[in-house]
């Protein structure tokens, strides 16, 4: 094979990343991991990248505060949004203007939604400092961020009741329709 000949996987380098945004407990990580596997792309979770570099999120909030977490989160988004990837962003990542600009310029943005009842069930494990007060905190935060999510989203999927495998099928088809 010559240096100029295409290699397997080169087509992914031309494909914009798929960025999954939405409220906490929407299922962005689960959906993103399954979608990436299905369509043969790399997967990144920005919360996981922050944890790997800086430690558990509750400890970051307690020790360094939310502003430090948001800076590190923005860096993780910038690192993860590479051509051909599927990236699950933390629920608040869209609060950063630089992140919003990157999403607009570089990614196909999918809003992952969830109803309140399903979110409450999924939040049971804890470990989310911003919703220590439970579903009331989730409801308030989701409502505050909703306009930003809607403004950025090109596609929307709801994880409340549809089996994940069907959502992956649907999203794969919708991306294929767009030539992605």
C-alpha positions as CSV (number, residue, x, y, z in Angstrom):
1,X,0.0,0.0,0.0
2,X,1.5,3.4,-0.9
3,X,1.6,6.3,1.5
4,X,-1.3,8.1,-0.4
5,X,-3.6,5.0,-0.5
6,X,-6.5,5.1,1.9
7,X,-6.1,2.9,5.0
8,X,-9.0,1.3,6.9
9,X,-10.5,3.8,9.2
10,X,-9.4,6.9,7.2
11,X,-13.0,7.6,6.4
12,X,-13.6,8.2,10.2
13,X,-11.0,11.0,10.2
14,X,-13.2,13.0,7.8
15,X,-16.4,12.4,9.8
16,X,-17.5,15.0,12.3
17,X,-17.8,13.8,15.9
18,X,-21.2,13.0,17.3
19,X,-21.7,14.8,20.5
20,X,-24.4,13.7,22.9
21,X,-25.7,16.4,25.2
22,X,-28.6,16.5,27.7
23,X,-29.5,16.5,31.3
24,X,-27.9,14.3,34.0
25,X,-29.3,10.7,34.0
26,X,-30.5,10.9,30.4
27,X,-28.3,7.9,29.4
28,X,-25.8,9.8,27.2
29,X,-22.9,7.5,28.2
30,X,-24.9,4.2,27.7
31,X,-26.2,5.4,24.4
32,X,-22.9,6.8,23.2
33,X,-20.9,3.7,24.1
34,X,-23.4,1.4,22.2
35,X,-23.6,3.8,19.2
36,X,-19.9,4.0,18.9
37,X,-19.5,0.3,19.0
38,X,-22.3,-0.2,16.4
39,X,-20.9,2.3,13.9
40,X,-17.2,1.5,14.5
41,X,-16.1,4.8,16.1
42,X,-14.1,5.6,19.2
43,X,-16.1,6.7,22.3
44,X,-15.2,9.2,25.0
45,X,-17.1,10.3,28.1
46,X,-16.0,13.8,29.2
47,X,-16.9,13.1,32.9
48,X,-14.7,10.0,32.8
49,X,-11.8,12.0,31.3
50,X,-12.1,14.6,34.1
51,X,-12.1,11.8,36.7
52,X,-9.1,10.2,35.2
53,X,-7.1,13.4,35.3
54,X,-8.4,15.0,38.5
55,X,-10.2,12.4,40.7
56,X,-13.8,11.8,41.6
57,X,-16.3,14.5,40.7
58,X,-17.8,14.9,44.2
59,X,-14.2,15.4,45.5
60,X,-13.5,17.9,42.8
61,X,-16.6,19.9,43.8
62,X,-15.7,19.7,47.5
63,X,-12.0,20.6,47.1
64,X,-11.8,22.8,44.1
65,X,-15.4,24.0,43.5
66,X,-17.6,23.9,40.4
67,X,-15.6,26.6,38.5
68,X,-12.5,24.3,38.5
69,X,-14.6,21.4,37.4
70,X,-16.1,23.4,34.6
71,X,-12.6,24.4,33.3
72,X,-11.4,20.8,33.4
73,X,-14.6,19.7,31.8
74,X,-14.2,22.2,28.9
75,X,-10.6,20.9,28.4
76,X,-12.0,17.3,28.3
77,X,-14.6,18.2,25.7
78,X,-11.9,19.9,23.5
79,X,-9.7,16.8,23.8
80,X,-12.5,14.4,23.1
81,X,-14.2,16.1,20.1
82,X,-12.1,14.5,17.4
83,X,-13.2,13.5,13.9
84,X,-14.9,10.1,13.9
85,X,-15.6,10.0,17.6
86,X,-18.8,9.7,19.6
87,X,-18.6,11.8,22.8
88,X,-21.0,11.9,25.8
89,X,-20.8,15.3,27.5
90,X,-21.6,15.9,31.1
91,X,-24.9,17.6,31.6
92,X,-23.4,21.0,32.3
93,X,-20.7,21.0,29.7
94,X,-22.9,23.2,27.4
95,X,-22.7,26.1,30.0
96,X,-19.2,26.9,28.6
97,X,-19.3,29.3,25.6
98,X,-16.2,27.8,24.2
99,X,-17.7,24.3,24.3
100,X,-20.9,25.6,22.6
101,X,-18.8,27.1,19.9
102,X,-16.9,23.8,19.4
103,X,-20.2,21.9,19.2
104,X,-21.6,24.3,16.6
105,X,-18.4,24.3,14.5
106,X,-17.3,20.7,14.7
107,X,-19.9,18.2,15.8
108,X,-23.2,16.6,15.0
109,X,-25.1,17.3,18.2
110,X,-27.7,14.9,19.5
111,X,-29.9,15.9,22.5
112,X,-30.6,12.9,24.7
113,X,-33.7,13.6,26.8
114,X,-35.4,11.7,29.7
115,X,-38.6,12.2,31.6
116,X,-38.5,13.2,35.2
117,X,-39.7,9.9,36.6
118,X,-37.0,7.9,34.7
119,X,-34.3,10.4,35.7
120,X,-35.3,10.1,39.4
121,X,-34.9,6.3,39.2
122,X,-31.5,6.6,37.5
123,X,-30.2,9.2,40.0
124,X,-30.5,6.8,42.9
125,X,-26.8,6.0,42.9
126,X,-25.8,9.4,44.1
127,X,-22.3,10.8,43.3
128,X,-23.8,13.9,41.5
129,X,-23.1,16.9,43.7
130,X,-25.5,19.2,41.9
131,X,-28.5,17.0,42.6
132,X,-27.8,16.2,46.2
133,X,-31.3,17.5,46.9
134,X,-32.8,14.9,44.6
135,X,-35.3,15.3,41.8
136,X,-36.2,18.9,42.7
137,X,-32.6,19.9,41.9
138,X,-32.6,17.8,38.7
139,X,-35.8,19.4,37.6
140,X,-34.5,23.0,38.2
141,X,-31.1,22.3,36.5
142,X,-32.7,20.6,33.5
143,X,-35.2,23.5,33.0
144,X,-32.3,26.1,33.2
145,X,-30.2,24.2,30.6
146,X,-33.1,23.2,28.3
147,X,-32.9,26.3,26.0
148,X,-29.2,25.7,25.5
149,X,-29.7,22.0,24.7
150,X,-32.4,22.8,22.2
151,X,-30.4,25.6,20.5
152,X,-27.5,23.3,19.9
153,X,-29.3,20.1,19.0
154,X,-29.6,18.8,15.4
155,X,-31.2,15.5,16.5
156,X,-33.1,14.5,19.6
157,X,-33.7,11.1,21.1
158,X,-35.6,10.2,24.3
159,X,-34.3,7.4,26.5
160,X,-37.3,7.3,28.9
161,X,-39.1,4.3,27.6
162,X,-37.5,3.0,24.4
163,X,-35.1,0.1,24.7
164,X,-31.5,1.2,24.2
165,X,-31.0,-1.1,21.2
166,X,-33.9,0.5,19.4
167,X,-32.5,4.0,20.2
168,X,-29.2,3.0,18.7
169,X,-30.9,1.6,15.6
170,X,-32.9,4.9,15.2
171,X,-29.9,7.1,15.8
172,X,-27.7,5.1,13.5
173,X,-30.3,5.4,10.7
174,X,-30.7,9.1,11.3
175,X,-27.0,9.7,11.1
176,X,-26.8,7.6,8.0
177,X,-29.5,9.8,6.4
178,X,-27.2,12.7,7.0
179,X,-24.2,10.9,5.4
180,X,-22.5,10.5,8.8
